[in-house]
């Protein structure tokens, strides 16, 4: 098997200067930004010098180069399959009115389209040469509110993918206010990973309310104990803004003490609270450092916003490459924050290829500021969410830079 450069594409390689993430490079061209390893860098260097080379084992990064036609492989049957990531919006119904909810269609009367899961299975299987694994996030609204309406179709979908040799990983995004035996059995039967929203232990500092303006914090903690007693350990999602940033410390301490994985992020609709967000993050880092000193294994127990602190990448997320968001009528979007807008990329019932439809949204990642390319944390921040950038970079740029330094130091201490 031989590979060679596609001479019609021009690209440049930028070294990522960071003490913790060694031997990483950013490959930039007109249609792709990839983080590559030293191994792939050496291969590209060899290709430039000799025009082609024989490569025994292809790295993941090199497969990406082949997929983007920057590198040509002599073996047309080469398997460059990858994982597919789909955010599935199953309902607009929700029993809460969270102040930070970004779903424009929430509380609509729309219902999931008949044959939705059957059509999704058909489209994925049609493209299965491109994917060997599918990662689903089932969300809403509150997906467990309408479980009975989509459970049968979902069961068909799971069987179809398994029969076609496609691995399936499932996560449900829930507000954790509804738990019963049916839901618990559903979670266990499908080996579902569960994530829930919580922003404070103290109801006075929480922004998550029932539609009757009654706080849901106590119910969430009660249901969390029920799940734990059933052998289910969900992960937590914390959204920080001016109303709860002072109470985040107690919540994070509770999650660490109870060995619960958590993600802490800023409210995307609030770009003017950088001081408060940094305050909450600094308190979080202090608690994580304290846990590390007590020999707690915390490296894989937390995520911060859109940052790729564990595995540097060229983009902050998979959307537009191997990831997409699909509304319950089959409309396909770059991101779930666009549901209810005119920004759809296509529809399950009319597209020829899901892979091609997904990649038609990749250009949204390319509006980066030139400052980002010069930044030593380029592959960790990746400019933040492309839909919320201001002048080509995250509104939390300075905050991110400061917190990344602290996270890297924490990783080095743990190592």
C-alpha positions, 0 to 999 in steps of 0.5 A: 500500500502506497500513499502520496500527497495530493499536489492540488492541495496546499497546506502548512503545518504549525507546531503547537507549543505546549509543555504538556501536549508534546509532539502535536502539530496543526495542519491547515489547508483551505478545507480542513484543520487537523491536529496531527501527531509527530508520527503523521508529521514525519509521514507528511515530511517524507511524502514531501521529500519523496512524493510517495511512501509505503506505510504499514499502519495508518494512524487515525490522523492520516486516515483523516487526511485521506478522507479529506483528499490531502493524501491519496492511497493506492488501496481503494478498499482501505477502511477509513471508517470512523465514529458517527455522533448524532444528537437526536431531539425526540421531543419539545415537551418539557416539565421545566423552564430552565433560564438558560435553555437554548432550544428555540422550539421548546414547548411546541406541539410538534411530535416525532415523525412516524417512521423516524427511527426506521428512516434513521437506521436506513440512512446510517446503514446506507453509509455504513462503509463510512462508520463502524460506530454510532454514538447517540445522544437522546435529548429534548425537551425531556426525552423521558416524558415521551418515552412511550412514543419513541421506545418501539421505534428506538428498539427497532433502530438498535436491532437494525444497527447491531444486525449490520455490525455497527456498534452503538453507544447511547447517552440520554440528556435528562433533567432527572425529575422523572424516574420510575421502574420503566425508565430504570429498566430502559437505562439498564437494558440498553446500557445507557449513559445518563447525563443530568442538569444541575446548577446548585445544591441550594434551590435559592441559587438554582435557575432550574424550575418547574413550569409552575416556578417551583425549583427542581433541585431537591427532586433531582438529588432525590432521584440521583439517590434512587439511581445510585441504589439501582446501580446507575451513576449518571454524569452531571452538567453544570451551567454557570452564570451570574445567578449561581456562580458563587454556589458552584463550589459546594456543588462541585465538592459534592460531585467530587465526594460522590465520584460523579463525573461532571462538565462545567460550562458557561451560559452561551447566551451570556457573554458578559460574565467572564469574571464570574465564570472564571471565579467559578472555574478557579474554585473548581480547580482548587477543589480538583487540586485538593482531590488530587492531593488526596490521591483521588483519580480525577483526570477523567472525572471532569470536563470544562466547557468546549475545551479539549483538555484531555485530547487536543483537536482542531475543532471544539466538537465533531459537528460538521465532520462526524457529528450532527443534530437531527430534529424529530421531523428528520431535519438535519442541523449542524448543531442542536442549538439551531433547531427551529431555525432556517439553518437546516442542512437537509432532511433524512427523507430527502438526502443521498448521503448523511456523511456528505450532508454533515460535512456541508456544515464544516465551513462553520468551523473556519471563521477563526481569528488569526489570534487563535492560530498563534495561540499555544492552546489552539488545539485545546480551545479550538476557538470555542463554539463556532456558533458563539464566537465574537470576532472569530474567537470565544468570548471566554478567550482570556478565561479559557487561557487562564484555566487551561494553564491550571488544568495542564498543571493539574494533569502534570501533578496527577501524572 
